């Protein structure tokens, strides 16, 4: 059985242009709850702190067909709605509840961006490029399941696109980086978009 993991965390940065794009890939930084999905015929969803919140997420019980008979641990994000432009202010009150929660009003999607265990072995020591290939092979898609996109090319173009879509930011990940459970690593760097910073600054001021 796979162990209980803690998610790897990204360091905060402000510059993407300085990164050698040949060594990095870029993912959207989502405005949701960090979570780990454990699948071994059954599904368990745990928060970053390790709390089991599976019972609050009945919509995730309909697994993609490729996951039904696999032993897998996925790192990802719980987001409000069916897209990746989530709103934490809608998501937080639902996931904070301790009792059974119906999905009506705020359905939740699990967006996977890494695989930590597959079948009978840990994948944490594999480089990011290999883990992404494994994740892609699992076809985590359909219903309330998605796989986060990963882009090469100019990271500023990705940041501008995320800004236009009101996505929180971009996470840059080194292609050779291993997964370090519970660690904050400079091999992952998160940069927030200007629109997201302005919107949340306005919200803080209004409360």
C-alpha atoms as one frame of an Amber mdcrd trajectory, in Angstrom:
protein
   0.000   0.000   0.000   1.253   3.521  -0.721   2.228   5.699   2.243   0.384
   8.840   3.309   2.115  11.704   1.555   2.322  15.426   2.158   2.198  17.563
  -1.003   5.357  19.129  -2.395   5.160  22.937  -2.358   6.434  25.612  -4.735
   8.665  28.514  -3.768   7.303  32.015  -4.435   8.962  33.919  -7.253   8.426
  37.066  -9.298  10.447  36.482 -12.478   9.896  33.852 -15.140  11.960  35.291
 -17.983  15.223  34.369 -16.223  14.390  30.653 -16.440  15.923  28.614 -19.245
  12.759  27.426 -20.967  14.540  24.285 -22.217  14.805  23.068 -18.606  11.326
  24.001 -17.374   7.638  23.414 -18.037   4.793  25.659 -16.947   1.428  24.810
 -15.384  -1.502  27.007 -14.314  -1.519  27.884 -10.598  -5.071  27.213  -9.464
  -7.094  29.032  -6.813  -8.302  25.959  -4.944  -7.487  23.483  -2.198  -4.357
  21.356  -2.469  -5.357  17.687  -2.133  -4.114  14.142  -2.665  -6.286  11.444
  -4.248  -5.639   7.836  -3.179  -7.161   5.167  -5.427  -7.003   1.411  -4.887
 -10.492   0.325  -5.908 -11.812   2.897  -3.454 -11.243   6.632  -3.391  -9.848
   8.705  -0.524  -9.281  12.460  -0.802  -7.001  14.064   1.784  -6.177  17.719
   2.318  -2.666  19.101   2.620  -2.961  18.627   6.401  -4.004  14.983   5.949
  -7.728  15.366   6.752  -9.987  12.873   4.976 -12.699  14.856   3.156 -13.892
  12.094   0.820 -17.425  12.149   2.249 -17.849  15.816   1.263 -17.112  15.064
  -2.416 -19.649  12.540  -3.751 -19.239  13.863  -7.304 -15.667  12.472  -7.401
 -16.816   8.887  -6.828 -17.395   8.481 -10.588 -13.783   7.693 -11.501 -12.348
   7.879 -15.020 -12.246   4.355 -16.489  -8.431   4.197 -16.565  -8.292   4.633
 -12.773 -10.880   2.076 -11.660  -8.494  -0.891 -11.354  -5.228   0.924 -10.652
  -3.443   1.709  -7.394  -2.591   5.385  -7.795  -1.800   8.446  -5.684  -2.399
  11.758  -7.442  -1.343  15.214  -6.343  -3.729  17.904  -7.474  -6.087  20.739
  -6.679  -9.772  20.809  -5.767 -11.417  23.662  -7.654 -14.931  25.097  -7.727
 -16.942  24.278 -10.845 -15.872  22.399 -13.955 -13.021  24.611 -15.174  -9.621
  25.613 -13.859 -10.498  29.301 -13.276 -11.671  28.531  -9.742 -12.840  30.814
  -6.956 -11.508  29.904  -3.517 -14.215  31.995  -1.824 -16.896  29.634  -3.192
 -14.900  26.488  -2.552 -13.723  27.070   1.013 -17.081  27.001   2.846 -18.088
  23.721   1.228 -14.867  21.808   1.874 -14.597  23.109   5.433 -17.759  21.252
   6.451 -17.470  18.092   8.523 -20.764  16.494   7.481 -21.865  14.870   4.219
 -22.125  17.579   1.575 -24.227  17.559  -1.566 -22.535  18.935  -4.686 -25.451
  21.206  -5.600 -24.553  24.886  -5.766 -20.785  24.365  -5.804 -19.656  21.213
  -7.637 -15.969  20.433  -7.210 -13.433  19.179  -9.770 -10.155  17.423  -8.963
  -7.400  18.696 -11.272  -4.406  16.329 -11.237  -0.885  17.564 -11.907   1.361
  14.796 -10.582   1.456  11.064  -9.845   3.275   9.901  -6.698   2.481   6.179
  -6.763   1.501   3.817  -9.548   0.392   0.189  -9.109   3.054  -1.151  -6.723
   5.802   1.473  -6.522   6.528   5.094  -5.698   7.196   7.402  -8.636   8.524
  10.281  -6.501  12.159   9.732  -7.505  11.377   9.880 -11.199  12.004  13.249
 -12.887   9.051  15.507 -13.558   9.162  14.773 -17.315   8.669  11.042 -16.627
   5.921  11.591 -14.071   4.026  13.802 -16.509   4.159  11.043 -19.149   2.786
   8.574 -16.615   0.053  11.018 -15.617  -0.905  11.555 -19.249  -1.131   7.778
 -19.753  -3.743   7.543 -16.973  -6.220   9.754 -18.907  -7.458  11.572 -15.803
 -10.392  13.239 -17.536 -14.162  13.172 -17.561 -16.898  14.142 -15.137 -15.329
  16.000 -12.223 -11.778  14.904 -13.073  -9.197  16.792 -15.138  -5.464  16.838
 -15.778  -3.702  20.205 -15.518  -2.050  21.267 -18.780   1.723  21.612 -18.986
   3.329  24.037 -21.453   6.764  24.681 -22.898   7.746  27.848 -24.748   7.789
  31.384 -23.405   6.636  31.410 -19.750   5.468  35.026 -20.071   3.019  33.961
 -22.772   1.602  31.395 -20.328   1.364  34.040 -17.597  -0.458  36.462 -19.932
  -2.896  33.723 -20.993  -3.600  32.834 -17.348  -4.104  36.511 -16.551  -6.732
  36.834 -19.293  -8.533  33.710 -18.020  -8.496  35.009 -14.398  -6.328  32.076
 -13.263  -4.269  32.640 -10.129  -0.850  32.289 -11.739   1.791  29.989 -13.187
   3.937  27.273 -11.597   7.302  26.642 -13.284   8.686  23.117 -12.762  12.134
  21.830 -13.652  12.001  18.873 -16.022  14.552  16.957 -13.946  12.960  17.669
 -10.546  12.007  14.765  -8.302   8.932  14.947  -6.076   9.848  15.884  -2.489
   6.832  15.199  -0.219   6.240  17.937   2.332   9.109  20.102   1.038   9.032
  23.594  -0.465  11.493  23.497  -3.339  13.026  26.085  -5.676  12.636  23.451
  -8.418   8.997  24.556  -8.448   8.380  28.317  -8.635   4.959  29.989  -8.465
   4.220  33.449  -9.877   0.803  35.100  -9.511  -0.910  37.055 -12.284  -1.533
  40.817 -11.936  -5.334  40.452 -12.343  -5.557  37.865  -9.576  -3.462  39.986
  -7.199  -5.623  43.060  -7.849  -8.906  41.166  -7.471  -7.923  39.603  -4.164
  -6.447  42.832  -2.817  -9.812  44.490  -3.503 -11.640  41.674  -1.720  -9.442
  41.947   1.346 -10.072  45.702   1.465 -13.858  45.249   1.230 -14.038  42.785
   4.162
